[in-house]
Amino acid sequence: MKRDDLTDTISLFCLKITCSPPVHSRKTHNGALVPLELALLWMVSCPGFCGVVRLLDWFELPDGFALVMERPQLSQDLWYLLAERGFLTEPVARGLFR
């Protein structure tokens, strides 16, 4: 298989590692007590929810959780965007969080 063919078949994804949250900010999902963020992402990760990064899978770690999420091709981490610009003007920030 050529490299170009391989990259066409692989989806982009990102991995987020979270610490175990306090019990009061957890929710039951498929019989497991998971962070509220994970449960909510799972609910909106079905097709039809536009503008939400899809949760592809998740794993429980000894001291937290790993969330495997899609990564849109034209994307940039907010941390790096702020590091480049220093701050966001209100119109730019409003456009990001629509």
Jmol script that loads the backbone (N, CA, C; Angstrom):
load data "model"
ATOM      1  N   MET A   1       0.846  -1.176   0.000  1.00  0.00           N
ATOM      2  CA  MET A   1       0.000   0.000   0.000  1.00  0.00           C
ATOM      3  C   MET A   1       0.890   1.237   0.000  1.00  0.00           C
ATOM      4  N   LYS A   2       0.592   2.184  -0.856  1.00  0.00           N
ATOM      5  CA  LYS A   2       1.363   3.422  -0.907  1.00  0.00           C
ATOM      6  C   LYS A   2       0.985   4.319   0.268  1.00  0.00           C
ATOM      7  N   ARG A   3       1.906   5.179   0.655  1.00  0.00           N
ATOM      8  CA  ARG A   3       1.675   6.077   1.783  1.00  0.00           C
ATOM      9  C   ARG A   3       0.446   6.960   1.575  1.00  0.00           C
ATOM     10  N   ASP A   4       0.235   7.487   0.359  1.00  0.00           N
ATOM     11  CA  ASP A   4      -0.925   8.335   0.088  1.00  0.00           C
ATOM     12  C   ASP A   4      -2.230   7.573   0.301  1.00  0.00           C
ATOM     13  N   ASP A   5      -2.245   6.298  -0.104  1.00  0.00           N
ATOM     14  CA  ASP A   5      -3.442   5.488   0.098  1.00  0.00           C
ATOM     15  C   ASP A   5      -3.705   5.285   1.587  1.00  0.00           C
ATOM     16  N   LEU A   6      -2.632   5.092   2.339  1.00  0.00           N
ATOM     17  CA  LEU A   6      -2.771   4.862   3.769  1.00  0.00           C
ATOM     18  C   LEU A   6      -3.318   6.097   4.478  1.00  0.00           C
ATOM     19  N   THR A   7      -2.823   7.273   4.145  1.00  0.00           N
ATOM     20  CA  THR A   7      -3.297   8.483   4.822  1.00  0.00           C
ATOM     21  C   THR A   7      -4.740   8.799   4.463  1.00  0.00           C
ATOM     22  N   ASP A   8      -5.207   8.361   3.300  1.00  0.00           N
ATOM     23  CA  ASP A   8      -6.608   8.578   2.938  1.00  0.00           C
ATOM     24  C   ASP A   8      -7.541   7.740   3.789  1.00  0.00           C
ATOM     25  N   THR A   9      -7.065   6.593   4.296  1.00  0.00           N
ATOM     26  CA  THR A   9      -7.935   5.692   5.049  1.00  0.00           C
ATOM     27  C   THR A   9      -7.890   5.935   6.550  1.00  0.00           C
ATOM     28  N   ILE A  10      -6.936   6.716   7.027  1.00  0.00           N
ATOM     29  CA  ILE A  10      -6.800   6.956   8.462  1.00  0.00           C
ATOM     30  C   ILE A  10      -7.493   8.265   8.835  1.00  0.00           C
ATOM     31  N   SER A  11      -8.367   8.191   9.815  1.00  0.00           N
ATOM     32  CA  SER A  11      -9.023   9.399  10.314  1.00  0.00           C
ATOM     33  C   SER A  11      -8.083  10.112  11.271  1.00  0.00           C
ATOM     34  N   LEU A  12      -8.187  11.418  11.315  1.00  0.00           N
ATOM     35  CA  LEU A  12      -7.420  12.175  12.289  1.00  0.00           C
ATOM     36  C   LEU A  12      -8.120  12.083  13.638  1.00  0.00           C
ATOM     37  N   PHE A  13      -7.334  11.948  14.696  1.00  0.00           N
ATOM     38  CA  PHE A  13      -7.920  11.889  16.022  1.00  0.00           C
ATOM     39  C   PHE A  13      -6.998  12.589  17.005  1.00  0.00           C
ATOM     40  N   CYS A  14      -7.535  12.906  18.165  1.00  0.00           N
ATOM     41  CA  CYS A  14      -6.722  13.462  19.240  1.00  0.00           C
ATOM     42  C   CYS A  14      -7.031  12.674  20.508  1.00  0.00           C
ATOM     43  N   LEU A  15      -6.104  12.688  21.407  1.00  0.00           N
ATOM     44  CA  LEU A  15      -6.233  11.953  22.654  1.00  0.00           C
ATOM     45  C   LEU A  15      -6.187  12.956  23.800  1.00  0.00           C
ATOM     46  N   LYS A  16      -7.158  12.892  24.667  1.00  0.00           N
ATOM     47  CA  LYS A  16      -7.195  13.774  25.832  1.00  0.00           C
ATOM     48  C   LYS A  16      -7.148  12.907  27.081  1.00  0.00           C
ATOM     49  N   ILE A  17      -6.198  13.192  27.948  1.00  0.00           N
ATOM     50  CA  ILE A  17      -6.084  12.471  29.205  1.00  0.00           C
ATOM     51  C   ILE A  17      -6.639  13.372  30.301  1.00  0.00           C
ATOM     52  N   THR A  18      -7.575  12.848  31.074  1.00  0.00           N
ATOM     53  CA  THR A  18      -8.162  13.633  32.163  1.00  0.00           C
ATOM     54  C   THR A  18      -7.889  12.936  33.483  1.00  0.00           C
ATOM     55  N   CYS A  19      -7.784  13.704  34.536  1.00  0.00           N
ATOM     56  CA  CYS A  19      -7.650  13.154  35.881  1.00  0.00           C
ATOM     57  C   CYS A  19      -9.023  12.679  36.338  1.00  0.00           C
ATOM     58  N   SER A  20      -9.033  11.765  37.267  1.00  0.00           N
ATOM     59  CA  SER A  20     -10.313  11.312  37.811  1.00  0.00           C
ATOM     60  C   SER A  20     -10.976  12.468  38.546  1.00  0.00           C
ATOM     61  N   PRO A  21     -12.188  12.833  38.141  1.00  0.00           N
ATOM     62  CA  PRO A  21     -12.881  13.942  38.811  1.00  0.00           C
ATOM     63  C   PRO A  21     -13.484  13.482  40.136  1.00  0.00           C
ATOM     64  N   PRO A  22     -13.873  14.425  40.979  1.00  0.00           N
ATOM     65  CA  PRO A  22     -14.568  14.052  42.215  1.00  0.00           C
ATOM     66  C   PRO A  22     -15.862  13.302  41.887  1.00  0.00           C
ATOM     67  N   VAL A  23     -16.317  12.504  42.819  1.00  0.00           N
ATOM     68  CA  VAL A  23     -17.498  11.669  42.587  1.00  0.00           C
ATOM     69  C   VAL A  23     -18.723  12.500  42.226  1.00  0.00           C
ATOM     70  N   HIS A  24     -18.874  13.718  42.793  1.00  0.00           N
ATOM     71  CA  HIS A  24     -20.068  14.522  42.521  1.00  0.00           C
ATOM     72  C   HIS A  24     -20.123  15.016  41.073  1.00  0.00           C
ATOM     73  N   SER A  25     -19.007  14.968  40.330  1.00  0.00           N
ATOM     74  CA  SER A  25     -19.044  15.387  38.927  1.00  0.00           C
ATOM     75  C   SER A  25     -18.904  14.198  37.988  1.00  0.00           C
ATOM     76  N   ARG A  26     -19.472  13.077  38.397  1.00  0.00           N
ATOM     77  CA  ARG A  26     -19.467  11.879  37.565  1.00  0.00           C
ATOM     78  C   ARG A  26     -20.891  11.469  37.236  1.00  0.00           C
ATOM     79  N   LYS A  27     -21.003  10.636  36.218  1.00  0.00           N
ATOM     80  CA  LYS A  27     -22.307  10.153  35.782  1.00  0.00           C
ATOM     81  C   LYS A  27     -22.144   8.698  35.360  1.00  0.00           C
ATOM     82  N   THR A  28     -23.196   7.919  35.490  1.00  0.00           N
ATOM     83  CA  THR A  28     -23.138   6.523  35.076  1.00  0.00           C
ATOM     84  C   THR A  28     -23.347   6.429  33.570  1.00  0.00           C
ATOM     85  N   HIS A  29     -22.449   5.708  32.892  1.00  0.00           N
ATOM     86  CA  HIS A  29     -22.558   5.480  31.446  1.00  0.00           C
ATOM     87  C   HIS A  29     -22.252   4.011  31.192  1.00  0.00           C
ATOM     88  N   ASN A  30     -23.230   3.275  30.672  1.00  0.00           N
ATOM     89  CA  ASN A  30     -23.084   1.835  30.419  1.00  0.00           C
ATOM     90  C   ASN A  30     -22.576   1.086  31.655  1.00  0.00           C
ATOM     91  N   GLY A  31     -23.074   1.456  32.816  1.00  0.00           N
ATOM     92  CA  GLY A  31     -22.716   0.775  34.053  1.00  0.00           C
ATOM     93  C   GLY A  31     -21.435   1.242  34.702  1.00  0.00           C
ATOM     94  N   ALA A  32     -20.719   2.168  34.078  1.00  0.00           N
ATOM     95  CA  ALA A  32     -19.465   2.668  34.647  1.00  0.00           C
ATOM     96  C   ALA A  32     -19.651   4.100  35.127  1.00  0.00           C
ATOM     97  N   LEU A  33     -18.983   4.438  36.203  1.00  0.00           N
ATOM     98  CA  LEU A  33     -19.011   5.803  36.716  1.00  0.00           C
ATOM     99  C   LEU A  33     -17.913   6.587  36.003  1.00  0.00           C
ATOM    100  N   VAL A  34     -18.310   7.526  35.146  1.00  0.00           N
ATOM    101  CA  VAL A  34     -17.370   8.257  34.289  1.00  0.00           C
ATOM    102  C   VAL A  34     -17.492   9.751  34.530  1.00  0.00           C
ATOM    103  N   PRO A  35     -16.478  10.531  34.091  1.00  0.00           N
ATOM    104  CA  PRO A  35     -16.592  11.988  34.219  1.00  0.00           C
ATOM    105  C   PRO A  35     -17.801  12.510  33.441  1.00  0.00           C
ATOM    106  N   LEU A  36     -18.406  13.552  33.946  1.00  0.00           N
ATOM    107  CA  LEU A  36     -19.568  14.153  33.301  1.00  0.00           C
ATOM    108  C   LEU A  36     -19.230  14.565  31.865  1.00  0.00           C
ATOM    109  N   GLU A  37     -18.017  15.098  31.650  1.00  0.00           N
ATOM    110  CA  GLU A  37     -17.585  15.494  30.305  1.00  0.00           C
ATOM    111  C   GLU A  37     -17.683  14.322  29.329  1.00  0.00           C
ATOM    112  N   LEU A  38     -17.249  13.148  29.761  1.00  0.00           N
ATOM    113  CA  LEU A  38     -17.286  11.964  28.906  1.00  0.00           C
ATOM    114  C   LEU A  38     -18.734  11.563  28.593  1.00  0.00           C
ATOM    115  N   ALA A  39     -19.576  11.534  29.603  1.00  0.00           N
ATOM    116  CA  ALA A  39     -20.980  11.149  29.408  1.00  0.00           C
ATOM    117  C   ALA A  39     -21.691  12.109  28.459  1.00  0.00           C
ATOM    118  N   LEU A  40     -21.450  13.412  28.614  1.00  0.00           N
ATOM    119  CA  LEU A  40     -22.096  14.394  27.744  1.00  0.00           C
ATOM    120  C   LEU A  40     -21.570  14.315  26.318  1.00  0.00           C
ATOM    121  N   LEU A  41     -20.251  14.144  26.165  1.00  0.00           N
ATOM    122  CA  LEU A  41     -19.689  13.994  24.819  1.00  0.00           C
ATOM    123  C   LEU A  41     -20.258  12.763  24.125  1.00  0.00           C
ATOM    124  N   TRP A  42     -20.419  11.680  24.876  1.00  0.00           N
ATOM    125  CA  TRP A  42     -20.959  10.457  24.302  1.00  0.00           C
ATOM    126  C   TRP A  42     -22.386  10.685  23.786  1.00  0.00           C
ATOM    127  N   MET A  43     -23.175  11.474  24.526  1.00  0.00           N
ATOM    128  CA  MET A  43     -24.560  11.726  24.126  1.00  0.00           C
ATOM    129  C   MET A  43     -24.653  12.513  22.824  1.00  0.00           C
ATOM    130  N   VAL A  44     -23.717  13.418  22.574  1.00  0.00           N
ATOM    131  CA  VAL A  44     -23.789  14.257  21.380  1.00  0.00           C
ATOM    132  C   VAL A  44     -22.839  13.804  20.274  1.00  0.00           C
ATOM    133  N   SER A  45     -22.253  12.623  20.411  1.00  0.00           N
ATOM    134  CA  SER A  45     -21.297  12.132  19.414  1.00  0.00           C
ATOM    135  C   SER A  45     -21.951  11.349  18.283  1.00  0.00           C
ATOM    136  N   CYS A  46     -23.256  11.282  18.272  1.00  0.00           N
ATOM    137  CA  CYS A  46     -23.924  10.604  17.175  1.00  0.00           C
ATOM    138  C   CYS A  46     -24.079  11.573  16.003  1.00  0.00           C
ATOM    139  N   PRO A  47     -24.205  11.052  14.788  1.00  0.00           N
ATOM    140  CA  PRO A  47     -24.394  11.942  13.632  1.00  0.00           C
ATOM    141  C   PRO A  47     -25.619  12.828  13.835  1.00  0.00           C
ATOM    142  N   GLY A  48     -25.535  14.038  13.321  1.00  0.00           N
ATOM    143  CA  GLY A  48     -26.655  14.963  13.447  1.00  0.00           C
ATOM    144  C   GLY A  48     -26.356  16.135  14.361  1.00  0.00           C
ATOM    145  N   PHE A  49     -25.351  16.010  15.220  1.00  0.00           N
ATOM    146  CA  PHE A  49     -24.941  17.124  16.074  1.00  0.00           C
ATOM    147  C   PHE A  49     -23.792  17.843  15.385  1.00  0.00           C
ATOM    148  N   CYS A  50     -24.075  18.997  14.819  1.00  0.00           N
ATOM    149  CA  CYS A  50     -23.051  19.759  14.103  1.00  0.00           C
ATOM    150  C   CYS A  50     -22.243  20.604  15.079  1.00  0.00           C
ATOM    151  N   GLY A  51     -20.977  20.808  14.769  1.00  0.00           N
ATOM    152  CA  GLY A  51     -20.138  21.686  15.567  1.00  0.00           C
ATOM    153  C   GLY A  51     -19.622  21.072  16.853  1.00  0.00           C
ATOM    154  N   VAL A  52     -19.789  19.763  17.034  1.00  0.00           N
ATOM    155  CA  VAL A  52     -19.305  19.091  18.241  1.00  0.00           C
ATOM    156  C   VAL A  52     -18.278  18.051  17.818  1.00  0.00           C
ATOM    157  N   VAL A  53     -17.125  18.075  18.450  1.00  0.00           N
ATOM    158  CA  VAL A  53     -16.101  17.069  18.177  1.00  0.00           C
ATOM    159  C   VAL A  53     -16.609  15.730  18.698  1.00  0.00           C
ATOM    160  N   ARG A  54     -16.589  14.722  17.841  1.00  0.00           N
ATOM    161  CA  ARG A  54     -17.134  13.406  18.209  1.00  0.00           C
ATOM    162  C   ARG A  54     -16.178  12.632  19.104  1.00  0.00           C
ATOM    163  N   LEU A  55     -16.735  11.997  20.120  1.00  0.00           N
ATOM    164  CA  LEU A  55     -15.986  11.079  20.971  1.00  0.00           C
ATOM    165  C   LEU A  55     -15.999   9.728  20.272  1.00  0.00           C
ATOM    166  N   LEU A  56     -14.833   9.212  19.910  1.00  0.00           N
ATOM    167  CA  LEU A  56     -14.741   7.945  19.193  1.00  0.00           C
ATOM    168  C   LEU A  56     -14.665   6.753  20.140  1.00  0.00           C
ATOM    169  N   ASP A  57     -13.950   6.919  21.242  1.00  0.00           N
ATOM    170  CA  ASP A  57     -13.785   5.836  22.209  1.00  0.00           C
ATOM    171  C   ASP A  57     -13.240   6.428  23.500  1.00  0.00           C
ATOM    172  N   TRP A  58     -13.234   5.653  24.559  1.00  0.00           N
ATOM    173  CA  TRP A  58     -12.667   6.097  25.821  1.00  0.00           C
ATOM    174  C   TRP A  58     -12.150   4.891  26.583  1.00  0.00           C
ATOM    175  N   PHE A  59     -11.173   5.149  27.439  1.00  0.00           N
ATOM    176  CA  PHE A  59     -10.557   4.096  28.236  1.00  0.00           C
ATOM    177  C   PHE A  59     -10.350   4.621  29.650  1.00  0.00           C
ATOM    178  N   GLU A  60     -10.565   3.748  30.620  1.00  0.00           N
ATOM    179  CA  GLU A  60     -10.281   4.130  32.000  1.00  0.00           C
ATOM    180  C   GLU A  60      -8.823   3.791  32.296  1.00  0.00           C
ATOM    181  N   LEU A  61      -8.123   4.739  32.889  1.00  0.00           N
ATOM    182  CA  LEU A  61      -6.732   4.570  33.287  1.00  0.00           C
ATOM    183  C   LEU A  61      -6.676   4.470  34.815  1.00  0.00           C
ATOM    184  N   PRO A  62      -5.546   4.060  35.380  1.00  0.00           N
ATOM    185  CA  PRO A  62      -5.470   3.954  36.845  1.00  0.00           C
ATOM    186  C   PRO A  62      -5.785   5.265  37.574  1.00  0.00           C
ATOM    187  N   ASP A  63      -5.401   6.408  36.995  1.00  0.00           N
ATOM    188  CA  ASP A  63      -5.637   7.675  37.691  1.00  0.00           C
ATOM    189  C   ASP A  63      -6.444   8.672  36.857  1.00  0.00           C
ATOM    190  N   GLY A  64      -7.207   8.178  35.909  1.00  0.00           N
ATOM    191  CA  GLY A  64      -8.011   9.080  35.084  1.00  0.00           C
ATOM    192  C   GLY A  64      -8.669   8.367  33.918  1.00  0.00           C
ATOM    193  N   PHE A  65      -8.893   9.124  32.851  1.00  0.00           N
ATOM    194  CA  PHE A  65      -9.551   8.593  31.665  1.00  0.00           C
ATOM    195  C   PHE A  65      -8.844   9.101  30.422  1.00  0.00           C
ATOM    196  N   ALA A  66      -8.861   8.301  29.363  1.00  0.00           N
ATOM    197  CA  ALA A  66      -8.341   8.711  28.062  1.00  0.00           C
ATOM    198  C   ALA A  66      -9.532   8.817  27.119  1.00  0.00           C
ATOM    199  N   LEU A  67      -9.699   9.974  26.495  1.00  0.00           N
ATOM    200  CA  LEU A  67     -10.784  10.201  25.552  1.00  0.00           C
ATOM    201  C   LEU A  67     -10.182  10.296  24.157  1.00  0.00           C
ATOM    202  N   VAL A  68     -10.638   9.446  23.258  1.00  0.00           N
ATOM    203  CA  VAL A  68     -10.194   9.470  21.871  1.00  0.00           C
ATOM    204  C   VAL A  68     -11.276  10.206  21.085  1.00  0.00           C
ATOM    205  N   MET A  69     -10.911  11.363  20.533  1.00  0.00           N
ATOM    206  CA  MET A  69     -11.878  12.203  19.837  1.00  0.00           C
ATOM    207  C   MET A  69     -11.412  12.472  18.417  1.00  0.00           C
ATOM    208  N   GLU A  70     -12.369  12.758  17.541  1.00  0.00           N
ATOM    209  CA  GLU A  70     -11.995  13.125  16.184  1.00  0.00           C
ATOM    210  C   GLU A  70     -11.264  14.452  16.212  1.00  0.00           C
ATOM    211  N   ARG A  71     -10.437  14.659  15.208  1.00  0.00           N
ATOM    212  CA  ARG A  71      -9.757  15.945  15.073  1.00  0.00           C
ATOM    213  C   ARG A  71     -10.009  16.452  13.669  1.00  0.00           C
ATOM    214  N   PRO A  72     -10.801  17.497  13.550  1.00  0.00           N
ATOM    215  CA  PRO A  72     -11.066  18.041  12.219  1.00  0.00           C
ATOM    216  C   PRO A  72      -9.753  18.433  11.533  1.00  0.00           C
ATOM    217  N   GLN A  73      -9.705  18.282  10.208  1.00  0.00           N
ATOM    218  CA  GLN A  73      -8.467  18.554   9.484  1.00  0.00           C
ATOM    219  C   GLN A  73      -8.002  19.994   9.651  1.00  0.00           C
ATOM    220  N   LEU A  74      -8.893  20.937   9.560  1.00  0.00           N
ATOM    221  CA  LEU A  74      -8.518  22.343   9.717  1.00  0.00           C
ATOM    222  C   LEU A  74      -8.805  22.766  11.153  1.00  0.00           C
ATOM    223  N   SER A  75      -7.902  22.391  12.058  1.00  0.00           N
ATOM    224  CA  SER A  75      -8.127  22.724  13.458  1.00  0.00           C
ATOM    225  C   SER A  75      -6.816  23.136  14.108  1.00  0.00           C
ATOM    226  N   GLN A  76      -6.944  23.840  15.219  1.00  0.00           N
ATOM    227  CA  GLN A  76      -5.786  24.236  15.998  1.00  0.00           C
ATOM    228  C   GLN A  76      -6.194  24.234  17.460  1.00  0.00           C
ATOM    229  N   ASP A  77      -5.325  23.770  18.303  1.00  0.00           N
ATOM    230  CA  ASP A  77      -5.569  23.753  19.733  1.00  0.00           C
ATOM    231  C   ASP A  77      -5.684  25.193  20.237  1.00  0.00           C
ATOM    232  N   LEU A  78      -6.682  25.454  21.065  1.00  0.00           N
ATOM    233  CA  LEU A  78      -6.897  26.798  21.593  1.00  0.00           C
ATOM    234  C   LEU A  78      -5.674  27.298  22.360  1.00  0.00           C
ATOM    235  N   TRP A  79      -4.991  26.413  23.061  1.00  0.00           N
ATOM    236  CA  TRP A  79      -3.787  26.777  23.807  1.00  0.00           C
ATOM    237  C   TRP A  79      -2.739  27.388  22.877  1.00  0.00           C
ATOM    238  N   TYR A  80      -2.505  26.741  21.724  1.00  0.00           N
ATOM    239  CA  TYR A  80      -1.496  27.231  20.780  1.00  0.00           C
ATOM    240  C   TYR A  80      -1.951  28.515  20.084  1.00  0.00           C
ATOM    241  N   LEU A  81      -3.240  28.618  19.829  1.00  0.00           N
ATOM    242  CA  LEU A  81      -3.761  29.847  19.231  1.00  0.00           C
ATOM    243  C   LEU A  81      -3.524  31.041  20.161  1.00  0.00           C
ATOM    244  N   LEU A  82      -3.789  30.846  21.449  1.00  0.00           N
ATOM    245  CA  LEU A  82      -3.560  31.917  22.416  1.00  0.00           C
ATOM    246  C   LEU A  82      -2.068  32.211  22.585  1.00  0.00           C
ATOM    247  N   ALA A  83      -1.244  31.185  22.500  1.00  0.00           N
ATOM    248  CA  ALA A  83       0.204  31.391  22.605  1.00  0.00           C
ATOM    249  C   ALA A  83       0.717  32.223  21.425  1.00  0.00           C
ATOM    250  N   GLU A  84       0.130  32.020  20.240  1.00  0.00           N
ATOM    251  CA  GLU A  84       0.538  32.777  19.056  1.00  0.00           C
ATOM    252  C   GLU A  84       0.075  34.230  19.115  1.00  0.00           C
ATOM    253  N   ARG A  85      -1.193  34.417  19.508  1.00  0.00           N
ATOM    254  CA  ARG A  85      -1.802  35.752  19.432  1.00  0.00           C
ATOM    255  C   ARG A  85      -1.738  36.538  20.740  1.00  0.00           C
ATOM    256  N   GLY A  86      -1.572  35.858  21.848  1.00  0.00           N
ATOM    257  CA  GLY A  86      -1.559  36.536  23.139  1.00  0.00           C
ATOM    258  C   GLY A  86      -2.950  36.750  23.703  1.00  0.00           C
ATOM    259  N   PHE A  87      -3.891  37.140  22.865  1.00  0.00           N
ATOM    260  CA  PHE A  87      -5.284  37.309  23.286  1.00  0.00           C
ATOM    261  C   PHE A  87      -6.152  37.246  22.034  1.00  0.00           C
ATOM    262  N   LEU A  88      -7.432  37.088  22.239  1.00  0.00           N
ATOM    263  CA  LEU A  88      -8.385  37.072  21.125  1.00  0.00           C
ATOM    264  C   LEU A  88      -9.294  38.290  21.240  1.00  0.00           C
ATOM    265  N   THR A  89      -9.531  38.942  20.123  1.00  0.00           N
ATOM    266  CA  THR A  89     -10.501  40.045  20.129  1.00  0.00           C
ATOM    267  C   THR A  89     -11.881  39.429  20.325  1.00  0.00           C
ATOM    268  N   GLU A  90     -12.806  40.235  20.743  1.00  0.00           N
ATOM    269  CA  GLU A  90     -14.161  39.706  20.985  1.00  0.00           C
ATOM    270  C   GLU A  90     -14.788  39.114  19.722  1.00  0.00           C
ATOM    271  N   PRO A  91     -14.690  39.740  18.543  1.00  0.00           N
ATOM    272  CA  PRO A  91     -15.277  39.119  17.348  1.00  0.00           C
ATOM    273  C   PRO A  91     -14.653  37.748  17.017  1.00  0.00           C
ATOM    274  N   VAL A  92     -13.351  37.642  17.195  1.00  0.00           N
ATOM    275  CA  VAL A  92     -12.697  36.350  16.927  1.00  0.00           C
ATOM    276  C   VAL A  92     -13.166  35.304  17.925  1.00  0.00           C
ATOM    277  N   ALA A  93     -13.200  35.642  19.203  1.00  0.00           N
ATOM    278  CA  ALA A  93     -13.647  34.708  20.233  1.00  0.00           C
ATOM    279  C   ALA A  93     -15.095  34.299  19.995  1.00  0.00           C
ATOM    280  N   ARG A  94     -15.937  35.248  19.625  1.00  0.00           N
ATOM    281  CA  ARG A  94     -17.350  34.948  19.366  1.00  0.00           C
ATOM    282  C   ARG A  94     -17.473  33.966  18.207  1.00  0.00           C
ATOM    283  N   GLY A  95     -16.661  34.162  17.178  1.00  0.00           N
ATOM    284  CA  GLY A  95     -16.688  33.251  16.025  1.00  0.00           C
ATOM    285  C   GLY A  95     -16.236  31.845  16.368  1.00  0.00           C
ATOM    286  N   LEU A  96     -15.307  31.716  17.300  1.00  0.00           N
ATOM    287  CA  LEU A  96     -14.821  30.391  17.705  1.00  0.00           C
ATOM    288  C   LEU A  96     -15.856  29.609  18.500  1.00  0.00           C
ATOM    289  N   PHE A  97     -16.649  30.305  19.297  1.00  0.00           N
ATOM    290  CA  PHE A  97     -17.552  29.612  20.205  1.00  0.00           C
ATOM    291  C   PHE A  97     -19.010  29.647  19.751  1.00  0.00           C
ATOM    292  N   ARG A  98     -19.239  29.776  18.473  1.00  0.00           N
ATOM    293  CA  ARG A  98     -20.615  29.713  17.946  1.00  0.00           C
ATOM    294  C   ARG A  98     -21.096  28.300  17.967  1.00  0.00           C
TER     295      ARG A  98
END
end "model"
wireframe off; spacefill off
backbone 0.3
color backbone group
